[in-house]
Amino acid sequence: MVQILKNAGTHKILAVMVGLNHENPLQLIELAGRTAYQSRHKITDQSATKFVEMIRKLGHESVLEHSAMTVEFDNFSRGFTHELVRHRLVSYTQESTRYVDTSDFKVVIPPHKDADEKLVELNLPNKEKITVSFQEWMDLNEQMYRGLRKLGWVPEDARQVLPTAIKSQIVVTANFREWRHIFKLRTAQNAHWEIRDAMMNLLKDVKEKIPVIFDDL
């Protein structure tokens, strides 16, 4: 039986870029930003936060591009990743359905839906009708995929029957300015529930770790 995932998506911050001999990303941003003002002589051990806050409030967000963050998202659907990869100033490496056998089916369902509720009436070739649930339809998808693989279809061919709901893992790297852009779009009230939940949780995390970059969002 297919494993149904509800609210199972997770994120992990894998890395935050820092400069050589710098302990945090704010120091790198300050070093780069002060180039514009030729004021590097004003740098102290405590000056980075105040400088970056000033830059952000002035709207000079291009300076925030000098540091970046890498995040891993796991147990989200392909629908989630389809939306995420539309952001262009980002590097992505995603679990491949071309090379990876996906016979161990895991699928994501909206948290407010019942996977076992009989919902949709299907017309069978023998003219009989059956009513199936989300769980049953995913189980049929799994049977079809596994059947094609047993018949010798390679993953890149068998994946044609995979649903958008199939679980995926993706690693994402973007500069801080682009992360701010992603958060603004994907935490909006009208954003899709899955990507909104993911970005709301990540935003809470980065507000604690790097507040001066994100605490105005």
N, C-alpha and C positions, 0 to 999 in steps of 0.2 A: 504493500500500500504506500502511496505517495505520502511523504512527510509534509504536513501543512505548517507554514511558518506564520505566526502572528506576533507582531511587535518584537521580532527576533533580530532585527538589524542592529549592527554594532559599528562603532568607529574607533579607530586607534590612531593617535597622532604619532607617526613614526619618526619624524624629524622636523626641526625648525632650524633654518639656515642661520648661521652666525659667521662673522668674519674671523680671519686669522687673529689670534690673541684677544678675541672678544668673547665675553662670557654670555652675552645675550644678543638677540637680533636688533634690539633698540640701539645698541652701540654702533652696529654696522650702518644702520639707517642714519644715525646722527653724523657719522663720519662722512658718508656720501652727501647728506643734505647740506652740511656746512661748506661743502665745496662751492655752492652757489654764493655764499656770503663771505667766503674766504675767512672763516671764523673758527677754524679747527683749534686755534689756541685757547678757545673758551671751553674745550671739552674737559670734563672732570669725571670722576667715578660716578657721580650722581646726576650728571646733566642730561643724559640720554632721554629719560622719560619726559622731562619738561620740554625738551626740544621737539621730540616726536609728537607730543600733544599739540604743540604750537603749529607744527607743519600740518597736522590733520585738521585742526580747526580753521586754518587758512585755506583749506581745500587743495593744498599742493600734494595730492595723493600719489603723483608719479614717484615721489621720493620713497614711498612705501614699497615700491617694486624692487628695491634693493635687497629685500629679504623674502624668504618663501617658506612654505610649510608643506609637508607631505603627510597625507592622511590615507589610511586604509579603511574601506567600507566593506563589510561582509554581511552575508545573509539578507541582502536586498535583492529586489527583482531586476530582471533585464529591463523592465519598464523604467525603473529608477535610473539605471545606467544610461539608457537611451536619452533621458532628459539631461543628465549630468554632462554627457560628452558634447552637448551643444555649446558649452562654454569653451571658447576657442583658445584663450591665452593660458592653457593648462596642458600639462603632460599626463597621459593616462597609460596604465598597463592593466589590462583586464583579463580575467579568467576566460580562456578561449573555448568556445563550443566547437571550433573547427578541429582542435587537436585533443581536447579532453573528452573522455567518455562520460556522458551525463546520465548513465543508467541509474545511478543513485539519486533518484528524483527528490528534489526539495523545491516547493513552490510557495510563493508569498500570496496571501489573501488579505484583503482589507480587514483591519481589526474589528470593524463593526459588522462583518458578515459571518454567517454561519455556514461552514464548509459542508455540513451534512444536510442542509435543508434541500428538499426536493424542489427544483425550480423550473427547469426547462424541459419541455416536451420535445422529444426527438422522433422523427419519422424514419423507421428502419426500412431497408430495401424490401423486406417481405410485407410491407405496408402496415406492420404493427407499430405501435407507439409506446414509448417508455418515457418516464420522467426521471431526470437525473439531477444529482447534486453537483456542486463544484468539485467535491472530493472524487466523485465517480468519474467525472469528465477528465480530471487530472490523472486518475488511475488508468483510463483508456489511453491517454497520451503516453504514459509511461510504458504500457504494454506495446504500443505501436513502435516507440523508439527502441525498446529492447529487442523487439522482434526484427526490426530492420538491421540492428547491429549483429544479431545472431545469423542473419542471412548474408552477412559480409559487407553491409553498407558501412563505409568509414564515417567517423563522426561528422565530417563536414557535409556529408550528404544526409545522414540521418537527422541532423539538427533541424531540417526543414519542418519537422513536426513538433519542435519544442515550443511551448507557450511563452508568451511575454512574462508570465509569472515565475519562470524558472529562476532559481537562486543564482546569484552571481557574486563575485568578489572583484574589487577594483582598487588600485592604488592611484592616488591623485596628487600631483604637485602643482602648486600655483603660488604666485607672489601674493603678498598681503593685500595689495590693491584689488587683485582679481578675486581673492577670497571675500573681501568686503562686498564686491559686486554680486558674487554668488549668494551671499547671505541676504542681501537686500531683496533679490528676486525670489529666492526659494523659501524664505520665511514669511512671505506675504500671505495674507489670509486666503487668497485665491490660488495659492500654490497647491500642487497635487499632494495629497496627504502623506505619501511615503517619503518624498524628497523633503517636504516641510518638516516632518518629524526628525529626519536625519540631520537636517541643517540646524534645527532648533537645539538639538542635543549637542551638536558640535560647537555651536555658537556659545552655549553655556560653558562649555569646557574651555574654549579659547579666551573667553572673558576673564576666567580665573587665572589662566596661564600668562596671557599677554594683554592685560586690560586696556592699556593706553591705545592699542591698535583697534580694538573692537568694542569698547564699552559704550560707545555712542549709538550702537545699533540696537 
